[in-house]
């Protein structure tokens, strides 16, 4: 059962591995500027006097970081949060208040227990993720606790009240991957439109991801000719799946499952000499480890992914904010691996720190939240495409595509010139009901209760 539930951690979101061609522009011990990207100084000295809210004193702000570390053994959210806190505190903290972290390890299933602890002690939740995040939303809203997650996973949590996603990984009622899917079947590989295949891990959670993908593709006139499931623990021999894909003459293949399984499927496809026009590997495979595990298939198969409008690691030399992100890790966590979710985590931390600093001495949850959702073109200082945080339905309208090659991951030319992203996307609105975000009204609260 735990394996089945864990699949939510993997569908559509990078979860592990170092950043492709990430490099390091800083050295351990070298200074990192107080200004971040085009945001200017985010952290700095001050002389606060008030203990203005739970988790806030005149000296410090106590913040919770959710993680499934005890289950996944993946430290990426803890690493990113510690890097940010060390950087910010070194430069004076948030308007003079030191950031103090409470690591809330859910061990996957203990979300409610950790949320109740966070309600008791923390000012806000920032920079992390729980794969079963919807389990804690009711408690979080009941105690009026704001959340700035690095990623969100489940219906109920996606766009829930008092939750601000600096870099959205899902939308409540729209398909975040509309632009990517449209590019695949209408521009990049139009002949694939009549023959889409899907391979999904056998889990109710993954089924929702796959159902959404099929509905969105069919709205574009695409035809799903093959859809199969595999046991999420993996299979000993992927050859039968490979032959089924070949028999159906699948031209575009979507894999919704555990990252380590896709290279095995691709090896089986490569072994029988079958190559779809494209394979949507999902950005959970935007890692060096995927390139290595896929072996000869990297050259034979055509793996593409959607980064949802986050700057790719290989563009660090031309994206100052991404270069500074790498410098921060080089100074404060030189042995940690960098990943795409950590870029989102740092963006969440920057939003939190900037919003909190704007509140000055009288820092309250209401002030924090209102400043955050007033951002209508948030880029994390240049880490991502603009996000309108005042729009809970469609906050981001940009996407960017990467392709796996023997030389590493490379950006796909979307005809945008020097821009990293293609923008102006209007996301498909799902006609089926996949679950609604939880609201304050669901727990008998309203915004007037937030103080």
C-alpha positions as a printed Julia matrix, in Angstrom:
451×3 Matrix{Float64}:
   0.0    0.0     0.0
   2.81   2.43    0.83
   4.4    1.79   -2.54
   1.12   2.59   -4.24
   0.73   5.81   -2.33
   4.31   6.82   -2.97
   3.69   7.07   -6.68
   2.08  10.46   -6.15
   5.52  11.74   -5.27
   6.77  10.84   -8.69
   4.12  11.74  -11.23
   5.02  14.86  -13.16
   7.52  16.33  -10.7
  11.27  15.97  -10.44
  12.15  14.38   -7.13
  15.76  13.32   -7.15
  19.14  13.51   -8.81
  21.5   16.35   -9.53
  20.74  19.13  -11.97
  21.79  18.34  -15.55
  25.08  20.01  -16.4
  24.59  22.06  -13.28
  28.2   22.92  -12.52
  29.12  25.31   -9.74
  30.1   28.93  -10.11
  30.83  29.5    -6.45
  33.27  27.94   -4.06
  32.6   26.73   -0.51
  33.29  29.67    1.77
  32.95  32.36   -0.9
  30.42  35.12   -0.3
  27.02  35.18   -2.02
  25.39  38.62   -2.49
  22.41  39.67   -0.38
  20.51  40.69   -3.53
  18.92  37.86   -5.5
  18.46  38.12   -9.25
  16.33  41.11  -10.14
  14.62  41.18   -6.73
  17.32  43.24   -5.11
  18.11  42.61   -1.41
  15.65  40.1     0.02
  17.17  39.61    3.46
  18.81  42.22    5.67
  19.29  43.7     9.08
  16.6   45.39   11.12
  15.56  46.17   14.67
  12.23  44.38   15.22
  10.62  44.65   18.63
   7.3   42.77   18.4
   6.32  39.15   19.02
   3.5   39.7    16.6
   2.2   36.17   15.81
   2.59  32.51   16.69
   6.09  31.55   15.58
   7.28  35.17   15.47
   9.37  36.87   18.14
  11.44  40.03   18.07
  14.42  37.85   17.23
  13.23  35.02   15.01
  10.63  33.53   12.68
   9.95  29.82   13.11
   9.0   28.07    9.87
   7.97  24.48    9.11
   9.43  22.51    6.19
   7.42  19.46    5.14
   9.22  16.46    3.7
   8.7   12.72    3.23
  12.38  12.19    4.04
  11.77   9.24    6.37
  10.15   7.36    3.49
  11.92   8.63    0.38
  15.39   9.17    1.92
  15.5   12.26   -0.31
  16.89  15.36    1.4
  16.28  17.87   -1.41
  13.68  20.06    0.36
  15.62  20.04    3.62
  18.82  20.93    1.75
  17.18  23.79   -0.16
  15.52  25.21    2.96
  18.73  25.06    4.97
  20.65  26.71    2.13
  18.16  29.58    2.0
  18.01  30.01    5.77
  21.81  30.1     6.08
  22.1   32.6     3.23
  19.33  34.82    4.57
  20.52  34.7     8.17
  24.08  35.51    7.13
  22.76  38.73    5.61
  20.72  39.76    8.66
  17.63  37.56    8.43
  14.18  38.78    7.38
  14.23  42.45    8.37
  16.41  41.5    11.32
  14.63  38.29   12.36
  16.53  35.01   12.12
  14.89  32.13   10.24
  14.57  29.01   12.39
  13.51  25.77   10.72
  11.35  22.96   12.02
  11.77  19.96    9.71
   8.4   18.19    9.57
   9.14  14.65    8.38
   5.84  12.95    7.51
   7.44   9.59    6.68
   4.84   9.71    3.89
   1.76   8.85    5.95
   2.1   11.03    9.08
   0.97  14.25    7.42
  -1.74  15.09    9.94
   0.54  14.54   12.92
   3.2   16.86   11.5
   0.58  19.43   10.51
  -0.79  19.59   14.02
   2.73  20.15   15.33
   3.23  22.88   12.75
  -0.05  24.52   13.77
   1.22  24.58   17.35
   4.67  26.05   16.69
   5.17  27.52   13.21
   4.39  30.88   11.67
   4.08  29.37    8.18
   5.06  26.33    6.09
   7.64  27.03    3.38
   9.76  25.32    0.76
   8.8   21.67    1.1
   6.32  19.05    0.0
   4.35  16.09    1.32
   3.31  13.56   -1.29
  -0.01  12.99    0.51
  -0.44  16.69    1.14
  -4.23  16.67    1.03
  -4.26  14.77    4.34
  -3.09  17.88    6.17
  -5.11  20.62    4.51
  -8.1   20.48    6.87
  -5.89  20.86    9.94
  -3.83  23.6     8.26
  -6.88  25.66    7.38
  -8.42  25.09   10.79
  -5.39  26.71   12.43
  -5.11  29.37    9.7
  -1.56  28.37    8.72
  -0.23  29.82    5.42
   1.7   27.49    3.13
   4.33  28.32    0.49
   5.1   24.81   -0.87
   7.82  23.92   -3.33
   5.38  21.52   -4.97
   1.8   20.35   -4.56
   0.43  16.95   -5.4
  -3.15  16.08   -4.59
  -6.65  17.41   -5.27
  -7.8   19.2    -2.16
  -4.34  20.67   -1.65
  -3.86  22.11   -5.14
  -4.82  25.82   -4.87
  -6.33  25.35   -1.42
  -6.96  28.49    0.6
  -3.92  30.1     2.28
  -1.66  28.12   -0.07
   0.59  30.13   -2.41
   2.58  28.26   -5.05
   5.41  30.42   -6.34
   6.05  27.93   -9.16
   2.87  25.86   -9.72
   3.2   22.16  -10.5
  -0.55  21.62  -10.93
  -3.72  23.65  -11.41
  -7.04  22.96   -9.69
  -9.31  22.74  -12.73
  -7.03  23.25  -15.74
  -4.33  21.22  -17.44
  -0.94  22.8   -16.71
   0.58  20.86  -19.63
  -1.84  22.16  -22.29
   0.84  24.17  -24.1
   3.27  21.26  -24.1
   0.68  18.77  -25.32
  -0.48  21.19  -28.02
   3.08  21.66  -29.22
   3.65  17.89  -29.33
   0.63  16.93  -31.43
   0.14  20.06  -33.52
   3.62  21.45  -34.15
   6.44  19.16  -33.12
   5.02  15.8   -34.22
   1.6   16.26  -35.87
   1.59  12.71  -37.27
   1.58  11.38  -33.71
  -1.84  12.88  -33.03
  -3.72   9.8   -34.19
  -1.7    7.29  -32.16
  -1.01   8.21  -28.53
  -0.06   5.56  -26.0
   0.04   5.7   -22.22
   1.74   3.45  -19.67
   0.7    4.09  -16.08
   1.7    2.77  -12.69
  -1.16   0.75  -11.18
  -2.33   3.22   -8.56
  -5.58   5.18   -8.12
  -3.5    8.35   -7.73
  -1.6    7.82  -10.98
  -4.86   6.95  -12.71
  -6.05  10.51  -12.03
  -2.92  11.97  -13.65
  -3.4    9.7   -16.66
  -7.14  10.41  -16.94
  -6.42  14.13  -16.99
  -3.79  13.68  -19.7
  -6.15  11.64  -21.86
  -8.99  14.14  -21.51
  -6.7   17.04  -22.38
  -5.22  15.28  -25.42
  -8.62  14.26  -26.72
  -9.73  17.89  -26.46
  -6.96  18.61  -28.99
  -8.3   15.95  -31.34
  -5.71  13.35  -30.4
  -6.56   9.64  -30.2
  -5.31   7.35  -27.44
  -4.86   3.96  -29.11
  -3.08   2.19  -26.26
  -3.27   2.46  -22.5
  -1.84  -0.07  -20.09
  -0.81  -0.33  -16.45
   2.16  -1.92  -14.8
   2.65  -3.02  -11.18
   4.24  -0.08   -9.43
   6.86  -2.28   -7.86
   8.08  -2.77  -11.43
   8.13  -5.73  -13.81
  10.88  -8.23  -14.5
  10.48  -8.03  -18.27
   9.19  -4.99  -20.16
   9.3   -6.78  -23.51
   5.54  -7.57  -23.63
   4.79  -3.86  -23.11
   7.24  -2.93  -25.84
   5.6   -5.31  -28.31
   2.13  -4.06  -27.38
   3.27  -0.49  -28.07
   4.71  -1.59  -31.4
   1.59  -3.59  -32.32
  -0.57  -0.5   -31.75
   1.91   1.6   -33.75
   2.07   4.18  -30.98
   3.61   7.44  -32.27
   3.6    9.4   -28.99
   4.12   7.7   -25.62
   3.37   9.1   -22.14
   4.86   7.37  -19.11
   3.16   8.03  -15.77
   5.16   6.13  -13.22
   8.24   5.65  -11.1
  11.28   7.23  -12.8
  13.55   4.19  -12.54
  11.1    2.1   -14.59
  11.09   4.2   -17.77
  14.69   3.39  -18.79
  13.79  -0.3   -18.54
  10.79   0.15  -20.83
  12.88   2.15  -23.25
  15.56  -0.53  -23.29
  12.89  -3.06  -24.28
  11.63  -0.76  -27.05
  15.16  -0.16  -28.29
  15.92  -3.88  -28.22
  13.06  -4.6   -30.65
  13.98  -1.6   -32.79
  10.81   0.41  -32.17
  10.94   4.18  -31.82
   7.84   6.33  -31.21
   8.02   9.9   -32.52
   8.33  11.06  -28.91
   8.26   9.85  -25.32
   7.0   12.2   -22.61
   9.42  11.2   -19.86
   7.97  13.72  -17.34
  10.24  16.16  -15.59
  10.8   13.73  -12.73
  13.43  12.35  -15.12
  15.18  15.7   -15.66
  18.31  14.26  -14.08
  21.75  12.99  -14.96
  20.78   9.65  -13.46
  18.05   9.18  -16.09
  20.53   9.85  -18.9
  22.9    7.28  -17.47
  20.23   4.68  -16.76
  18.72   4.98  -20.25
  22.05   4.08  -21.84
  21.83   3.51  -25.59
  18.16   4.49  -25.62
  19.09   8.14  -25.08
  20.36   8.25  -28.64
  17.74   5.94  -30.16
  14.6    7.19  -28.41
  13.29  10.79  -28.38
  12.66  11.81  -24.77
  11.06  15.2   -24.19
   9.81  16.88  -21.01
   7.93  20.01  -19.96
   9.63  22.09  -17.23
   6.44  24.16  -16.59
   8.27  27.44  -17.11
  11.26  26.93  -14.79
  14.72  27.91  -16.04
  16.8   24.85  -17.08
  20.12  24.2   -15.37
  22.12  24.28  -18.59
  21.15  27.96  -19.04
  22.8   29.04  -15.78
  25.47  31.06  -17.59
  22.77  33.29  -19.11
  20.35  33.34  -16.17
  21.93  35.25  -13.26
  19.34  34.05  -10.73
  20.01  30.42  -11.59
  23.74  31.02  -11.36
  23.25  32.54   -7.9
  21.13  29.55   -6.91
  24.12  27.35   -7.74
  26.49  29.67   -5.87
  24.31  29.41   -2.76
  24.5   25.62   -2.85
  28.26  25.75   -3.44
  28.69  27.85   -0.3
  26.12  26.44    2.09
  25.66  22.81    0.96
  28.59  21.9    -1.3
  27.92  18.17   -1.06
  24.17  18.38   -1.77
  22.72  17.44   -5.12
  20.76  20.16   -6.92
  17.39  19.39   -8.46
  14.49  21.06  -10.22
  12.24  20.92   -7.11
  14.93  22.84   -5.24
  14.64  25.7    -7.73
  10.94  25.79   -6.9
  11.75  25.6    -3.19
  14.08  28.6    -3.36
  11.46  30.54   -5.32
   8.95  29.76   -2.54
  11.43  30.92    0.1
  12.16  34.13   -1.77
   8.44  34.89   -1.98
   7.98  34.19    1.72
  10.97  36.29    2.78
  10.09  39.22    0.53
   6.44  39.21    1.67
   7.4   38.93    5.35
   9.96  41.72    5.07
   7.34  44.03    3.57
   5.28  43.6     6.73
   8.01  45.18    8.84
   7.94  44.87   12.6
   4.25  43.95   12.8
   4.52  40.62   10.98
   1.23  38.71   10.91
  -0.11  35.86    8.83
  -2.67  38.12    7.18
  -0.01  40.64    6.18
   2.26  37.87    4.89
  -0.46  36.26    2.79
  -1.83  39.5     1.38
   1.6   40.65    0.23
   2.29  37.28   -1.4
  -0.92  37.1    -3.43
  -0.44  40.71   -4.54
   2.45  39.55   -6.76
   1.08  39.46  -10.31
   4.31  38.64  -12.17
   6.44  36.61   -9.77
   9.63  35.18  -11.32
  11.67  34.32   -8.24
  14.2   36.92   -9.32
  14.52  35.22  -12.72
  14.32  31.53  -11.8
  11.06  31.02  -13.69
   8.49  32.45  -16.07
   6.09  35.05  -14.6
   3.33  33.76  -12.32
   0.26  35.78  -11.35
  -0.22  34.79   -7.73
  -3.5   36.68   -7.55
  -5.03  34.17  -10.01
  -5.71  30.81   -8.39
  -7.1   29.2   -11.55
  -4.47  29.93  -14.2
  -1.49  31.68  -12.6
   1.1   30.68  -15.22
   0.8   30.77  -19.01
   4.28  29.69  -20.09
   6.12  26.44  -20.74
   9.5   25.22  -21.95
  10.62  21.89  -23.34
  13.82  19.88  -22.89
  15.14  16.96  -24.92
  17.48  14.2   -23.74
  20.61  13.73  -25.86
  23.87  11.8   -25.44
  25.49  15.16  -24.59
  22.91  15.93  -21.89
  19.56  17.7   -21.64
  19.09  20.52  -24.15
  16.31  23.1   -24.64
  13.95  22.56  -27.57
  13.61  25.53  -29.91
  10.0   26.7   -29.6
  10.5   29.65  -31.95
  10.72  32.18  -29.1
  14.05  33.72  -30.03
  16.09  34.55  -26.96
  13.23  33.86  -24.54
  13.47  30.7   -22.46
   9.71  30.2   -22.53
   6.72  30.15  -24.81
   3.93  32.12  -23.16
   0.33  33.05  -23.89
  -1.0   29.54  -23.23
  -4.67  29.23  -22.33
  -4.99  26.03  -20.37
  -7.64  23.44  -21.13
 -10.37  23.34  -18.46
 -11.26  19.81  -17.42
 -14.86  18.79  -17.99
 -14.67  15.87  -15.56
 -14.53  16.32  -11.8
 -11.12  15.41  -10.37
 -11.64  17.02   -6.98
 -11.84  20.62   -5.76
  -9.44  22.67   -3.6
 -10.29  22.81    0.09
 -11.43  26.2     1.33
 -11.64  28.0     4.64
 -15.41  27.67    4.44
 -14.99  23.88    4.45
 -13.65  24.14    8.02
 -16.02  26.88    9.15
 -13.51  29.7     8.73
 -13.13  32.77    6.53
 -10.48  35.35    5.71
 -11.84  37.58    8.46
 -10.49  35.01   10.95
  -6.95  35.44    9.64
  -4.92  37.85   11.72
